Amino acid sequence: MQKRELILICTFFLIILVLSISIFNNFSDKKKGDCYSIKNQIEQDICFFNDAVIYNIYDNCRSFKECPTCSSIEDPYLKYMCNRFPYRPHMFAFTTTGISEKIEETSIIPECNHLRKKDNMLCTYSSIAKIGKSNLTQSFLLCNKFNNENFVDECKFFSLFNLAKEVKFEPNKISKNYKPYCESFSNFFWKSECYFLFADEFSFLENNDEFIDEIYYACNESTNSHDFQCFDHVAHNLPIQAIPKFCNQVSVEHQCLCQETYGFLLGMSNSNNFNNGMINCSNLLNNCSRYSCFAGLFLNLNDSNLINEVEFAISLCKEQKEDAKIDCFSGLGTSFGDKNSIQLEDPDKINDVCNIFPNEYRDSCYTGMFFRLVNYYKDDLQGMLDLCNEMPINQKSSCYNALGRNLAWWSFGRNFKEEEEKCNLVPEEQIKHCIIGFNVKSKWEQKV
């Protein structure tokens, strides 16, 4: 190698090193809380907002009504949005101000012109939202000046905080006012989130049981626009005795997940006495609801020894009335598949647990576990096939049964027959197990 070439290469790597150190130092400065040194209030608030997003606040804040990471923000709109992220992290999938730097919009608020890209947008959204406090229609008109529909709707979403915050003071009035605003959203993600926002606010009311129908309506509209699992999310905020009624209003494809929330909360409220939870789950009217309720309930078992947990839960399932036993054992398998998903990808670990089950319910254990394991692949058919193909022969039929269930679970909004035909892609001798699993959903639907 020529000396000149060597010098050029060394110089190049030196430049990269210097730039890396500079970037790291800038990042470190922010991490140390450099936002406090910023004098301009909106710029300081944007700095705190960005820090909160960078450091994944939703991992640390879900137990707080207000996230401590967001408490330093003075601006009410940025603070509201910051506090919403921990509870609704799916918003990171479509918000432009959270992580995107690909913004080429001209600010429509002169006071924000000195800021760049997403900081400019945050400043603009907040400024327009302040106008919306006295005139929401005017703020929506200003939002419409953006060229990108996603920015238009995100801007509207900030402005709607004015209305959302009034739910706790005038719920009956707001229930009549918010719907046309949500209908004005063009982007289906933001339209879904608009209805989700009001479903949340009504569910946060102390007398939320008086607004079950309104919460259901908002969640249903949210789900019709895009499914962010509104029903089971808001169920966490309802009085435990109101959840079965709420879940029974929900369409079958969402009812099971809703009842799983019910079971989970039953276990939390009776952590030292599972008998009450077992009775409530077994009294639900259909297989889907009972199975999901048991699956949620057993998530609260907290023995450090996995086998001890299984043996205790099996003793509870054995005591259930006959038509609830299979749902109990399936729910138990699902809950252990959920809690121990990583270690249970080892077939031997699955055998260790399921071999403790009574012979007549062992298939329920395998099916429940595989249903949750397979569910992690969502609609990745090849991933599900690979998982089941790797399982030993005594577990394959249960795995393919779970694969069929999962195909049905993710079939909503698609051609149902085409989804069922995907069972033809599994090994020929296992097709029948896949189809049986797929049709479980149809059986649940007939009983709801």
C-alpha positions in Angstrom: 0.0 0.0 0.0 1.3 3.5 -0.9 2.1 5.8 1.9 -0.3 8.4 0.6 -3.2 5.9 0.5 -2.3 4.8 4.1 -2.5 8.5 5.3 -5.8 9.0 3.6 -7.3 5.9 5.2 -6.0 6.9 8.6 -7.4 10.4 8.2 -10.8 9.0 7.2 -11.0 6.8 10.3 -9.8 9.7 12.5 -12.7 11.8 11.2 -15.2 9.1 11.9 -13.8 8.7 15.4 -14.0 12.4 16.1 -17.6 12.6 14.8 -18.6 9.5 16.9 -17.1 11.1 20.0 -19.0 14.3 19.3 -22.3 12.6 18.8 -21.8 10.5 21.9 -21.0 13.6 23.9 -24.1 15.4 22.7 -26.2 12.4 23.5 -24.5 12.1 27.0 -25.1 15.8 27.7 -28.8 15.3 27.0 -28.9 12.2 29.1 -27.5 14.2 32.0 -30.5 16.6 31.9 -29.0 19.5 30.0 -32.6 20.6 29.3 -32.5 22.6 32.5 -30.0 25.0 31.1 -32.4 26.1 28.3 -34.0 29.4 29.1 -36.8 29.5 26.5 -39.8 27.6 28.0 -41.1 25.9 24.9 -37.7 24.8 23.9 -37.0 23.4 27.3 -40.3 21.5 27.3 -39.5 20.1 23.8 -36.1 19.0 25.2 -37.8 17.2 28.1 -40.3 15.6 25.7 -37.6 14.3 23.4 -35.6 13.0 26.3 -38.7 11.1 27.5 -39.2 9.5 24.1 -35.5 8.6 23.7 -35.3 6.9 27.1 -38.4 4.6 26.5 -40.5 6.1 29.3 -43.2 3.5 28.9 -41.0 0.8 30.5 -40.9 2.8 33.8 -44.1 4.7 34.0 -47.1 2.3 33.5 -47.9 2.3 37.2 -48.3 6.1 37.4 -51.2 8.2 36.3 -48.6 10.8 35.5 -45.2 9.7 34.4 -42.4 11.2 36.5 -40.2 11.6 33.4 -42.9 13.9 32.0 -43.4 16.0 35.2 -40.8 18.6 34.2 -42.8 19.7 31.2 -44.7 22.9 31.7 -46.6 23.0 28.4 -49.9 21.2 29.0 -50.2 19.7 25.6 -46.7 18.3 25.4 -47.1 17.0 29.0 -50.4 15.3 28.1 -48.9 13.6 25.0 -45.8 12.6 27.0 -48.0 11.0 29.7 -50.0 9.1 27.0 -47.1 7.3 25.5 -46.5 4.9 28.4 -50.0 3.6 28.3 -50.4 3.5 24.5 -46.9 2.7 23.1 -48.5 1.6 19.8 -48.5 5.4 19.0 -44.8 5.2 18.3 -45.8 3.3 15.1 -47.3 6.3 13.5 -46.5 9.5 15.4 -44.2 11.8 13.5 -43.0 13.8 16.4 -41.8 10.8 18.5 -38.9 9.5 16.5 -39.1 10.8 12.9 -36.6 13.3 11.5 -38.0 13.1 8.0 -40.1 16.3 8.2 -40.0 18.8 5.3 -42.9 21.1 6.3 -42.8 24.9 6.6 -44.0 26.1 9.9 -47.3 27.9 10.0 -46.5 29.5 13.4 -43.9 32.2 13.1 -42.7 31.8 16.7 -41.6 28.3 15.8 -39.6 29.2 12.7 -36.2 29.1 14.5 -36.7 25.4 15.4 -36.0 22.5 13.0 -37.9 19.5 11.9 -39.7 17.6 14.7 -39.0 20.4 17.3 -40.7 22.8 14.9 -43.7 20.5 14.6 -44.0 20.0 18.4 -43.9 23.8 18.9 -46.5 24.3 16.1 -48.8 21.6 17.4 -48.7 23.1 20.9 -49.3 26.6 19.7 -52.3 25.6 17.6 -53.7 23.6 20.5 -53.6 26.7 22.7 -55.8 28.4 20.1 -58.1 25.4 20.3 -58.7 26.0 24.0 -61.1 28.8 23.1 -61.9 27.8 19.5 -61.4 24.2 18.5 -62.8 24.7 15.0 -60.2 27.4 14.4 -57.3 25.2 15.5 -58.6 22.4 13.2 -58.6 24.9 10.3 -55.0 25.8 11.1 -54.0 22.2 11.2 -55.5 21.7 7.7 -52.7 24.0 6.3 -50.2 21.2 6.6 -49.5 19.4 3.3 -49.3 15.9 4.8 -52.5 14.3 6.2 -50.5 12.6 8.9 -49.3 16.0 10.2 -52.8 17.4 9.8 -54.3 14.7 12.0 -51.4 14.7 14.5 -52.0 18.4 14.9 -55.7 17.9 15.4 -54.9 15.2 18.0 -52.9 17.7 20.1 -55.8 20.2 19.8 -58.4 17.6 21.0 -56.6 17.3 24.3 -58.7 20.5 25.2 -61.8 18.5 24.8 -60.5 15.2 26.3 -59.4 17.0 29.5 -63.0 18.2 30.0 -64.4 14.7 30.1 -63.9 14.5 33.9 -65.8 17.8 34.4 -68.6 17.5 31.9 -68.8 13.9 30.6 -72.4 14.1 29.4 -71.7 17.2 27.4 -68.4 15.9 25.9 -70.1 12.6 24.9 -72.2 14.5 22.5 -69.5 16.8 21.1 -66.3 14.8 20.4 -67.6 12.4 17.6 -67.7 14.8 14.7 -64.1 15.8 15.5 -62.9 12.2 15.4 -64.8 11.7 12.1 -62.8 14.5 10.5 -59.6 12.6 10.7 -58.3 11.2 7.4 -55.5 9.0 8.5 -57.1 5.7 9.9 -54.4 5.4 12.6 -55.1 8.8 14.0 -58.9 8.4 13.7 -58.6 5.2 15.7 -56.5 6.9 18.2 -59.0 9.8 18.5 -61.8 7.5 19.6 -59.3 5.5 21.8 -58.4 8.8 23.5 -62.0 9.4 24.5 -62.6 5.7 25.5 -59.7 6.1 27.8 -60.9 9.4 29.3 -64.4 8.0 30.0 -62.9 4.9 31.5 -60.8 7.0 33.9 -63.9 8.5 35.5 -64.6 7.5 39.0 -68.2 6.7 38.0 -67.0 5.0 34.8 -69.6 2.2 35.2 -72.3 4.8 34.3 -70.5 5.3 30.9 -70.1 1.7 29.8 -72.1 2.3 26.7 -70.1 5.4 25.8 -66.8 3.5 26.4 -68.0 0.7 24.2 -69.0 3.0 21.4 -65.7 4.8 21.4 -63.7 1.6 21.5 -65.9 0.1 18.7 -65.3 3.1 16.5 -61.6 3.0 17.3 -61.4 -0.7 16.4 -63.4 -0.2 13.2 -60.8 2.3 12.0 -57.8 0.2 13.2 -57.5 -2.4 15.8 -55.2 -1.2 18.7 -57.0 -3.5 21.2 -59.0 -0.8 22.8 -61.5 -3.1 24.5 -59.1 -5.1 26.6 -57.0 -1.9 27.3 -59.9 0.1 28.8 -61.2 -2.9 30.6 -58.3 -2.5 33.0 -59.8 0.8 34.2 -63.3 -0.5 34.9 -64.7 -1.8 38.2 -64.1 -5.6 38.2 -67.9 -6.3 38.5 -68.6 -4.2 35.3 -66.1 -6.0 33.1 -68.2 -9.1 32.1 -71.1 -6.9 31.0 -68.7 -4.7 29.0 -67.0 -7.7 27.4 -70.3 -9.4 26.5 -71.1 -6.4 24.3 -67.9 -6.9 22.3 -67.7 -8.8 19.0 -66.4 -12.3 19.3 -63.0 -11.6 17.9 -62.3 -9.2 20.7 -64.4 -10.7 23.5 -61.8 -13.3 24.4 -59.0 -10.9 25.0 -61.4 -8.7 26.9 -62.3 -11.5 29.3 -58.6 -12.3 29.7 -58.3 -8.9 31.3 -61.2 -9.8 33.5 -59.4 -13.0 34.7 -56.1 -11.1 35.2 -57.8 -8.5 37.4 -59.7 -11.2 39.3 -56.3 -12.8 40.2 -54.8 -9.4 41.2 -57.8 -8.6 43.5 -57.7 -12.1 45.1 -54.0 -12.9 45.0 -54.2 -15.0 48.2 -57.4 -16.7 47.3 -57.9 -18.0 43.7 -61.1 -19.8 44.5 -63.2 -16.6 44.0 -61.6 -16.0 40.6 -62.1 -19.6 39.6 -65.8 -19.4 40.4 -66.2 -16.2 38.4 -64.4 -17.6 35.4 -66.2 -20.9 35.4 -69.6 -19.1 35.5 -69.0 -17.3 32.2 -71.3 -18.5 29.4 -69.1 -19.7 26.6 -65.9 -21.6 26.0 -64.0 -18.6 24.6 -64.8 -16.4 27.6 -64.0 -19.1 30.2 -60.8 -20.1 28.6 -59.6 -16.5 28.3 -60.6 -15.7 31.8 -58.7 -18.7 33.2 -55.6 -17.7 31.1 -55.7 -14.2 32.6 -56.3 -15.5 36.1 -53.3 -17.9 36.1 -51.0 -15.1 35.0 -51.1 -14.1 38.7 -49.6 -17.3 40.0 -46.2 -16.3 41.4 -44.4 -19.4 42.7 -40.7 -19.3 42.0 -40.9 -23.0 41.2 -42.6 -23.5 37.9 -43.6 -27.1 38.6 -45.1 -26.1 42.0 -47.2 -23.5 40.1 -48.5 -26.1 37.7 -49.4 -28.6 40.4 -51.3 -25.9 42.4 -53.2 -24.7 39.3 -54.0 -28.3 38.2 -55.6 -28.9 41.6 -57.8 -25.9 41.1 -58.9 -27.0 37.6 -59.8 -30.5 38.8 -62.4 -28.9 41.1 -64.3 -27.1 38.3 -67.6 -28.2 36.9 -67.3 -30.6 34.0 -68.0 -28.1 31.2 -65.4 -25.7 32.5 -62.5 -28.1 33.1 -61.2 -28.2 29.6 -61.3 -24.4 29.4 -59.5 -24.2 32.7 -56.7 -26.6 31.6 -56.4 -24.9 28.2 -56.2 -21.5 29.9 -53.6 -22.8 32.3 -51.5 -24.0 29.4 -51.9 -20.6 27.7 -50.9 -18.6 30.7 -47.7 -20.7 31.2 -46.9 -20.3 27.5 -47.3 -16.5 28.0 -45.2 -16.3 31.2 -42.4 -18.6 30.1 -42.4 -18.1 26.3 -38.6 -18.1 26.0 -37.7 -21.2 28.0 -40.8 -23.0 26.7 -39.5 -22.9 23.1 -37.4 -25.9 24.4 -39.6 -29.0 23.7 -38.3 -30.7 26.9 -39.5 -27.8 29.0 -42.9 -28.1 27.5 -43.0 -31.8 28.2 -41.9 -31.2 31.9 -45.0 -29.0 32.4 -47.6 -30.9 30.3 -46.6 -34.3 31.7 -48.0 -33.2 35.1 -51.4 -32.7 33.6 -54.0 -35.5 33.8 -53.8 -37.6 30.7 -57.2 -36.5 29.4 -56.2 -32.9 29.5 -52.6 -33.1 28.3 -53.6 -32.1 24.8 -55.2 -29.0 26.3 -51.9 -28.1 27.9 -49.9 -28.5 24.7 -52.6 -26.6 22.7 -52.8 -23.7 25.2 -49.0 -23.4 25.4 -48.5 -23.5 21.6 -51.4 -21.1 21.0 -49.5 -18.4 23.0 -46.1 -19.3 21.6 -47.4 -19.4 18.0 -49.3 -16.1 18.6 -46.0 -14.3 19.1 -45.5 -14.8 15.3 -48.8 -12.9 14.7 -49.4 -13.4 10.9 -45.8 -14.7 10.1 -46.9 -18.0 8.6 -43.4 -19.2 7.9 -42.3 -18.5 11.4 -45.2 -20.6 12.8 -44.5 -23.4 10.4 -40.8 -23.4 11.4 -41.7 -23.6 15.1 -44.1 -26.5 14.7 -41.8 -28.4 12.3 -39.0 -28.4 14.9 -41.2 -29.9 17.6 -41.0 -33.6 18.5 -43.7 -35.9 17.1 -45.8 -36.0 20.3 -46.2 -32.2 20.2 -46.7 -31.6 16.5 -50.5 -32.1 16.4 -51.0 -29.6 19.2 -48.7 -27.1 17.6 -50.5 -27.3 14.3 -53.8 -27.0 16.1 -52.5 -23.8 17.7 -51.3 -22.7 14.3 -54.8 -23.1 12.9 -56.3 -21.1 15.8 -53.8 -18.4 15.2 -54.7 -18.2 11.5 -58.3 -17.7 12.5 -57.3 -15.1 15.2 -55.6 -12.9 12.6 -58.1 -13.5 9.8 -60.5 -10.6 10.6 -60.8 -8.2 7.7 -59.4 -10.9 5.4 -61.0 -13.6 3.3 -61.9 -16.2 5.9 -61.8 -19.1 3.4 -58.4 -18.1 2.1 -57.0 -18.0 5.6 -58.3 -21.5 6.3 -56.7 -22.8 3.1 -53.3 -21.9 4.5 -53.6 -25.1 6.6 -52.8 -26.9 3.4 -49.3 -25.6 3.7 -48.5 -27.8 6.8 -47.4 -31.4 6.4 -50.1 -33.5 4.9 -50.6 -35.7 8.0 -51.1 -32.5 10.2 -53.6 -30.6 8.0 -56.6 -32.0 9.9 -55.2 -30.7 13.2 -54.7 -27.2 11.7 -58.3 -27.1 10.4 -59.7 -28.3 13.7 -57.8 -25.4 15.4 -59.0 -22.9 12.8 -62.6 -24.0 13.4 -62.4 -23.5 17.2 -63.1 -19.8 16.5 -66.3 -20.7 14.6 -67.5 -22.8 17.5 -66.8 -20.0 20.0 -68.8 -17.6 17.7 -71.8 -19.9 17.7 -71.9 -20.0 21.5 -71.6 -16.2 22.1 
